């Protein structure tokens, strides 16, 4: 068999692509040369229930063609299920680089078009208020995606590239969660509207001076190796003085920040608009970034009824959220009906163990011992530190054992996990203020790592994003309808 010499050329184009358009063109050419186009065109596969998806698609088309709005509504309300027929199966997104089975793509497109039609067009017997309730209920039932941003110090600049790639494709989740550097970037994103994101992604628009060395004596006194006042100044400059509630009202994004308690008898907390609406976002990010030994614990700050800043729970102090809850998936599922998680993982102690395995890199027998060794280390290490945290003395060793146990016991990946490939040079920059050129380099690395995941993310997230947009539009319509009613009948407003 003669190997196509163009394949190597297009794989280099993939690796060196400066933007998504170049990457996609090379990926499509590779799909063609490797015979994946025919696979996408065929409906049948044992990887998903294609008959079920085909039947649902046929019904939606029929109801749209016949203007049968009642059946269309019922089909969408009771028939929309996340991962219908296992169409989100990861194996469906490893055969080709762009897209998956055309049947799946056509079904998702038809659903989104039907939802937009019902939202934006007059339907007999379906007023705006009823539409709003319909779409809210459907969104709650269907669920929504979330973007999880891990810790990783300066290496977390990678998160900006993931954000950029998702935003450009209309797939950036409304719910954003972060810990440590991920909390800082989640906070920055959460106070910027969609229109402001291009400016947010320009490194020169940010204060990048977060690190200021204080020295070992400072760390031994408990004040940290780095100057927390410098980090506080940096965060306030980049995030502003918004509370979680004010940030949501401004952007429609839900910021969620993980913090860990210093004191005993306290559990890790997820700070957000639901749990702490009046808390200052920069204060939560400062606490989540307070890596023990690097920065001292933090007293959280809130706004009072007059807008003045004052301590929130002044008896308690909090530190780095990634120690106990780097990716707070279960809590997000309860708060926001999250059904799909996109994790941008940059923790230096996690990334080497994620096992980067692209579609061209199969799990070989030669690599199997390394995977078994990793599992054994995690299993026995978790058991050892669990024993030590409950029984060992002195207290300092017990606390260290507890922290190591929580690090080993956590889940560090999402339904889709996006991670960089580190070099020694990257590790040297972890605790250094990044230059704009380095930030741009990390943004491009984040984009390139995200592009191969776009097809799978779109299959999971596009319907949720459409429902969210419909809810926003209907809220505006409902508000305008109420205002017009008030103008037309001013006496009703005075009653």
Buried (B, 14 or more C-beta within 10 A) or exposed (E): EEEEEEBEEBBEBBEEBEEBEBBBBBBBBBBEEBEBBEBBEEBEBEBBBBEBBBEBBEBBEEBBEEEBBEEBBEBBEEEBEBBBBBBBBEEBBBBBBBBBBBBBBBBBEBBBEBBBEBBEEEBEEBEBEEBBEBBBEBBEBBBBBBBBBBBBBBBBBBBBBBBBBBBBBEBBBBBBBBBBBBBBBBBBBBBBEEEBBEEBBEBEEBEBEBBBEBEEEBBEEEBBBBBBEBBBBBBBEBBBBBBBBBBBEBBEBBBBBBBBBBEEEEEBBBBBBBEBBBBBBBBBBBBBBBBBBBBBBBBBBBBEEEEEEEEBBEEBBBBBBBBBBBBBBEBBBEBBBBBBBBBBBBBBEBBEEBBEEEBEEEEEEEEEEEEEEEEEEEEEBBEBBBEBBEEBEEEEEBBBBBBBBBBBEBEBBBBBBBBBEBEEEBEEBBBEBBEEEBBBBBBBBBBBBBBBBBBBBBBBBBBBBBBBBBBBBBBEBBEEEEEEEEEEEEEEEEE
